Amino acid sequence: MGVVDPEVGDGDGDVDGVEDEDPEALDMSWPDSTRKRVTYVLVAPIVFPLWLTLPDTRTPRGKKFFPVTFIGSIVWIAAYSYLMVWWADVAGESVSIPPEVMGLTFLAAGTSIPDLITSVIVARKGFGDMAVSSSVGSNIFDVTVGLPVPWLLYGIIYGQPVEVNSVGMVCSIVILFMMLIFVILSIACFRWKMNKGLGLTMFLLYFVFVAVSLMFEYEVITCPV
């Protein structure tokens, strides 16, 4: 049984009777309003290097270079991810926050923003199944591919395993599986429809997970394993 909210769209890509329009090419000209100028300055360090190095496939001239844009985007994602992790580690050390806590809170939230945007877009178009599947599938991909591939490369290059030291890691993993069960039960309780009640329930489950994991990390609660 699918998770579909019939109020957000008709499932055919239309929202409120408005069809999808072709995306416009990136415009790097200086905006005319204050709000747009503030946004321009904030995103310029990220967007400007992409604008300089990647062909815009939304233009007639750049469509034929889509393989270059695709591969280049992956390279830029890797570069930005490295900088994000590095800066988070430095910021955590500056205020005496362990790397495990930074990863559990700030990094986890930051890397989930693209998933959030994607889920909102497809949910507004009526594809509730796709929104839920995307959020669950991205985490499965992170655990089964995002973690093993770097570890595999590290083992091949350096010839030694990667040590993971975190207090309460086993208990945190158990809590994660429990949260997955609670998520499924919550969706079932709301009759497989995404609404405000389900959203508030998800928020509550997230804050409970973070709070308990932090208690394990700071040894407020001792993990028996």
C-alpha positions as CSV (number, residue, x, y, z in Angstrom):
1,M,0.0,0.0,0.0
2,G,1.5,3.3,-1.0
3,V,2.2,6.4,0.9
4,V,0.4,9.1,-1.1
5,D,-1.2,12.4,0.0
6,P,-3.8,13.1,-2.7
7,E,-4.0,16.7,-1.6
8,V,-0.6,17.7,-2.8
9,G,-0.9,16.7,-6.4
10,D,-2.4,14.4,-9.0
11,G,0.6,12.1,-9.4
12,D,1.1,13.3,-13.1
13,G,3.7,15.9,-12.3
14,D,1.2,18.8,-12.0
15,V,0.7,20.9,-8.9
16,D,-2.6,22.8,-8.6
17,G,-3.1,22.3,-12.4
18,V,0.3,23.9,-13.3
19,E,2.5,21.9,-15.6
20,D,6.2,21.6,-15.2
21,E,8.2,24.2,-17.1
22,D,11.6,23.7,-18.7
23,P,14.3,24.8,-16.3
24,E,16.0,28.1,-17.1
25,A,19.8,28.4,-17.6
26,L,21.8,29.7,-14.7
27,D,22.0,33.5,-14.6
28,M,25.0,34.9,-12.6
29,S,24.1,38.6,-13.2
30,W,23.8,40.8,-10.1
31,P,20.2,40.7,-8.7
32,D,18.0,43.8,-8.3
33,S,16.4,43.1,-4.9
34,T,18.0,43.0,-1.5
35,R,16.8,39.6,-0.6
36,K,18.1,38.1,-3.9
37,R,21.5,39.9,-3.4
38,V,21.9,38.4,0.1
39,T,21.2,34.9,-1.3
40,Y,23.5,35.6,-4.2
41,V,26.4,36.4,-1.9
42,L,25.8,33.4,0.3
43,V,25.7,30.8,-2.5
44,A,28.3,32.5,-4.7
45,P,31.3,30.5,-3.2
46,I,29.5,27.3,-4.1
47,V,27.8,28.2,-7.4
48,F,30.5,30.3,-9.0
49,P,33.1,27.5,-9.3
50,L,30.4,25.3,-10.8
51,W,29.4,28.0,-13.3
52,L,33.1,28.4,-14.4
53,T,33.9,24.7,-14.8
54,L,30.7,22.9,-15.8
55,P,28.7,23.3,-19.0
56,D,25.1,24.3,-18.3
57,T,23.0,21.5,-19.8
58,R,19.9,23.7,-19.8
59,T,21.3,25.7,-22.7
60,P,21.2,24.4,-26.3
61,R,25.0,24.6,-26.5
62,G,25.6,22.7,-23.2
63,K,23.2,19.8,-23.7
64,K,25.7,17.8,-25.7
65,F,28.3,18.1,-22.9
66,F,26.0,16.5,-20.3
67,P,28.6,13.6,-19.6
68,V,31.2,16.3,-18.7
69,T,28.7,18.0,-16.4
70,F,27.7,14.8,-14.8
71,I,31.2,13.6,-14.0
72,G,32.3,17.1,-13.0
73,S,29.4,17.4,-10.6
74,I,30.5,14.2,-8.9
75,V,34.0,15.6,-8.5
76,W,32.7,18.9,-7.1
77,I,30.5,17.0,-4.7
78,A,33.5,15.1,-3.4
79,A,35.5,18.3,-3.0
80,Y,32.7,20.1,-1.2
81,S,32.1,17.1,1.0
82,Y,35.8,16.9,2.0
83,L,35.8,20.6,2.9
84,M,32.6,20.3,4.9
85,V,33.9,17.4,6.9
86,W,37.2,19.1,7.5
87,W,35.6,22.4,8.6
88,A,33.2,20.6,10.9
89,D,36.1,18.7,12.5
90,V,38.0,21.9,13.0
91,A,35.0,23.7,14.4
92,G,34.2,20.8,16.7
93,E,37.8,20.8,18.1
94,S,37.6,24.6,18.6
95,V,34.6,24.3,20.9
96,S,35.6,20.9,22.4
97,I,32.8,18.9,20.6
98,P,33.8,15.3,19.7
99,P,33.9,14.3,16.0
100,E,31.2,11.7,16.7
101,V,28.8,14.4,18.0
102,M,29.5,16.7,15.0
103,G,28.8,13.8,12.6
104,L,25.6,12.8,14.5
105,T,24.2,16.4,14.5
106,F,25.6,19.0,12.2
107,L,27.0,16.8,9.4
108,A,24.0,14.5,9.4
109,A,21.6,17.5,9.1
110,G,23.8,19.2,6.5
111,T,24.2,16.2,4.2
112,S,20.4,15.5,4.4
113,I,19.4,18.9,2.9
114,P,19.5,17.6,-0.7
115,D,17.3,14.7,0.3
116,L,14.9,17.1,2.0
117,I,14.6,19.3,-1.1
118,T,14.1,16.2,-3.3
119,S,11.4,14.8,-1.0
120,V,9.6,18.1,-0.8
121,I,9.5,18.5,-4.6
122,V,8.2,15.0,-5.3
123,A,5.8,15.1,-2.4
124,R,4.3,18.3,-3.8
125,K,3.8,16.6,-7.1
126,G,1.8,13.8,-5.5
127,F,4.5,11.1,-5.5
128,G,4.4,10.3,-1.8
129,D,5.8,6.9,-2.3
130,M,8.9,8.3,-4.0
131,A,9.4,10.8,-1.2
132,V,9.5,8.2,1.5
133,S,11.4,5.7,-0.6
134,S,14.1,8.3,-1.4
135,S,14.6,9.2,2.3
136,V,14.9,5.5,3.3
137,G,16.9,4.5,0.2
138,S,19.5,7.2,0.7
139,N,20.3,6.0,4.1
140,I,20.6,2.4,2.9
141,F,22.9,3.6,0.1
142,D,25.1,5.6,2.6
143,V,25.5,2.5,4.9
144,T,26.0,-0.1,2.2
145,V,28.1,2.0,-0.3
146,G,29.1,5.3,1.2
147,L,30.9,3.7,4.2
148,P,32.4,0.5,2.6
149,V,33.9,2.1,-0.5
150,P,36.1,4.6,1.4
151,W,37.1,1.8,3.8
152,L,37.9,-0.5,0.9
153,L,40.1,2.1,-0.7
154,Y,41.8,2.9,2.6
155,G,42.6,-0.8,3.1
156,I,43.9,-1.2,-0.4
157,I,46.1,1.9,-0.3
158,Y,47.4,1.7,3.3
159,G,47.0,-2.1,3.9
160,Q,45.4,-1.7,7.3
161,P,41.8,-1.5,8.6
162,V,40.0,1.6,9.7
163,E,39.4,1.8,13.4
164,V,36.2,3.2,14.6
165,N,36.1,4.4,18.3
166,S,32.8,5.7,19.6
167,V,31.3,5.1,23.0
168,G,27.9,3.5,22.7
169,M,28.1,2.8,18.9
170,V,26.5,-0.7,19.3
171,C,23.6,0.8,21.3
172,S,23.2,3.7,18.7
173,I,22.9,1.1,15.9
174,V,20.3,-0.8,17.9
175,I,18.4,2.5,18.4
176,L,18.6,3.2,14.7
177,F,16.9,-0.1,13.9
178,M,14.3,0.6,16.5
179,M,13.7,4.0,14.9
180,L,13.1,2.4,11.5
181,I,10.5,0.1,13.1
182,F,8.8,3.1,14.7
183,V,8.8,5.0,11.4
184,I,7.1,2.1,9.7
185,L,4.6,1.8,12.5
186,S,3.9,5.6,12.5
187,I,3.2,5.6,8.8
188,A,0.9,2.7,9.2
189,C,-0.9,4.4,12.1
190,F,-1.6,7.4,9.9
191,R,-3.1,5.2,7.2
192,W,-0.2,5.5,4.8
193,K,-0.7,9.2,4.2
194,M,1.7,12.0,4.8
195,N,0.2,14.7,6.9
196,K,1.1,17.2,9.7
197,G,0.6,14.5,12.4
198,L,3.1,12.2,10.7
199,G,5.5,15.0,10.3
200,L,5.4,15.9,13.9
201,T,5.8,12.3,14.9
202,M,8.9,12.0,12.7
203,F,10.4,15.1,14.3
204,L,9.8,13.7,17.7
205,L,11.5,10.4,16.8
206,Y,14.5,12.3,15.4
207,F,15.0,14.3,18.5
208,V,14.6,11.3,20.7
209,F,17.2,9.4,18.6
210,V,19.7,12.4,18.8
211,A,19.1,12.9,22.6
212,V,19.6,9.2,23.4
213,S,22.7,8.9,21.2
214,L,24.3,12.0,22.7
215,M,23.7,10.5,26.2
216,F,25.5,7.4,25.1
217,E,28.3,9.5,23.6
218,Y,28.8,11.6,26.8
219,E,28.3,8.5,29.0
220,V,25.2,9.9,30.7
221,I,23.8,6.5,29.9
222,T,26.2,3.5,29.9
223,C,25.9,1.1,26.9
224,P,26.1,-2.4,28.3
225,V,27.7,-3.7,25.1
